[in-house]
Amino acid sequence: MELEKAACSHMQEIKELKQAKEEVCEECVKIHSTWVHLRTCQTCGATLCCDQSRHKHMTKHFHRTGHPVIISSEPGEKWMWCYPDNLFAEYS
C-alpha cells in the first residue's frame, strides 16, 4: 500500500489494510436498520456505517474507542480518513 505524501502519522503506522469481513454494518444489523456506505476501522477491523447513514456508527466507534483511522469499504474506493487529524488520503 502506498499513501499520499500528506498522510499523517496515524495513517503511516498502517502496514496492512484490514478489509471488511462482510458487507454489512455490524451495528445496524443488530437494530434492524439500514446504512448508506460502509467504513472499516484500521485498528480492530470493525465494519460500520458512515456519517451519511442515520446512526453514524463508525464515528460513534471512534468516539468510544479512540481508533483513529478508517478506510472506505465501498468497491473501487481507495481512501482513508484520520479522525484525530481530520485528514483524508488516497492510497494505491
Secondary structure, 3 states (H helix, E strand, C coil): CCECCCCCHHHHCCCCCCCCCCCCCHHHHHCCCCCCCEEEECCCCCEEECCCCCCCHHHHHHHHHCCCEEEECCCCCCEEEECCCCEEEEEC
